[in-house]
Amino acid sequence: MTKLKKGTEIELVVENLSFGGKGLARIDGFVIFIDRTIPGQRVLVRITRKKASYAEARVVELLQDSPKAIAPRCMHFGTCGGCLWQNLPYNEQLEVKRNLVWECLAHIGGLSNDIVLPALPSPEVYYYRNKMEYSFGARRWLLPEELELSHLEKPRDFALGLHIKGFYGRVLDIEECHLQSPSSVSILKQVRQFALTSELPPYNTHDHTGFWRFLVVRDSKHTGQILVELITAPHRSSSSLIRQLSTLLQAEIPDISTLVHGISAKKAQIAIADTQEVVFGPGYIEKYLGDFRFRISSGAFFQTNSTAARILLDQVSESCGLTGSEVVWDLYSGTGTMAIGLAKAARKVIGFELVQDAVSDAQANAGLNGVDNCEFILGDLKDLLRNSSAFANSHGSPHVVVTDPPRAGMHPSVVKKLLTLEPPKIVYVSCNPATLARDLKMLMEKYRLLRVQPVDLFPHTPHVEAVAVLEKR
Ligand SMILES: C[S@@+](CC[C@H](N)C(=O)[O-])C[C@H]1O[C@@H](n2cnc3c(N)ncnc32)[C@H](O)[C@@H]1O
């Protein structure tokens, strides 16, 4: 075998796609992960990292495209890290996602391959996102053709768009995006122009100076409402600047129904404000999942792909198999999507959620949907369940637990509590097959895994959602 080390250039044929979205090739069984490739491509790559059991590489030249490859829609494809698989036909993406879920679960051992069902497709493959988070950046990502130029049309030290994965602090100025509504892109352009000509600079992630930090746009195709949140660093002129921007946005894009100004002094690059002020409108928008109506505030979680989330909710309902007499616990309940979707078939549903805005929204959403048997409890699940038996005695022991944690999965102490509480059924909704596999491994001490249904909420990206159904042994 060629002796591989960092910097080695080598020709490879991509065999498969791996967890995280990279192409996978092998030399004599040794695995090499290659950024931004799809199966069937023959590529000249440079090794960027060499470990004992694998290497990482990036493409120097595409020598021959995959017979499966299709033309990507977006001008930013290949630069923006949002859509890695726009050049792979959608049915292939679904197959890859199903297999990725299986590969993660296979490590648990003792499972048969057909426990993971074929992935259910998203009804919309483009323009499916109802939320987009853009970052301001003080270092714009320069396109290859710009590197040659002495005079640039756009400044180097300002960008509003998406972070380039692996290049900390670099932001790609987004001009088009096929995952979100056209009005979201129009808002992006208006805000970019305003911020660029304002007296304050974008936030610099290196020295933590600067003002403009994030633009978050949420919209609803069904209600036509749009929520815009601008997150900035604290500054004495912030209110007057945001008021000027508000006047401009209302004049240029009258569909915006509400504008929120969030202030964040955090060093971490996360689009969560420390404090918020509603500049105009109600501070939330309303969305539909099938016939259910939900109010969503700027800081609260809502599934990003509404039409596919309806399929997910149907899968959860079917998996719970409720008859009207059950107590259901909905762990990580967000704005109440699952709890409210299940309430009419249950005796009672109790939601547990960390974020205050989400709990307030969930309570309002129960009312909006004529549901009066849901209770939402605020707090960190690992604390809320510390005395789970006492809680179960006073609130009712769960017959079914639905759990839908963030990517990190459930805290081990929460999994242990479930093993003590022993609900007859657990329906685990996961957005990360790796942490799903880790948690299932623990749960299978007392539970039998009946099936895992992947659902695609994020076409063209390596993300996949899955519903795992567990029954007490
Ligand atoms: C993937 S979302 C699921 C939301 C909801 N099930 C839905 O379908 O809309 C995960 C939720 O868990 C909440 N969360 C994160 N960590 C938590 C914790 N330690 N305790 C309770 N809730 C938490 C987040 O705020 C978020 O609303």
The ligand as a Gaussian input file, in Angstrom:
#p B3LYP/6-31G(d) Opt

LIG

0 1
 C      -35.265000      18.242000      19.097000
 S      -36.140000      19.422000      20.042000
 C      -37.686000      18.591000      20.198000
 C      -38.869000      19.478000      20.381000
 C      -40.250000      18.856000      20.220000
 N      -40.316000      17.483000      20.608000
 C      -40.750000      19.045000      18.806000
 O      -40.969000      18.064000      18.100000
 O      -40.941000      20.206000      18.389000
 C      -35.369000      19.245000      21.588000
 C      -35.946000      20.125000      22.687000
 O      -35.297000      19.776000      23.896000
 C      -35.101000      20.933000      24.676000
 N      -34.012000      20.602000      25.626000
 C      -32.682000      20.581000      25.377000
 N      -32.000000      20.169000      26.460000
 C      -32.918000      19.910000      27.416000
 C      -32.830000      19.458000      28.763000
 N      -31.653000      19.201000      29.313000
 N      -33.968000      19.307000      29.477000
 C      -35.183000      19.572000      28.896000
 N      -35.328000      20.010000      27.614000
 C      -34.219000      20.180000      26.895000
 C      -34.787000      22.004000      23.643000
 O      -35.027000      23.286000      24.142000
 C      -35.744000      21.618000      22.500000
 O      -36.953000      22.287000      22.634000

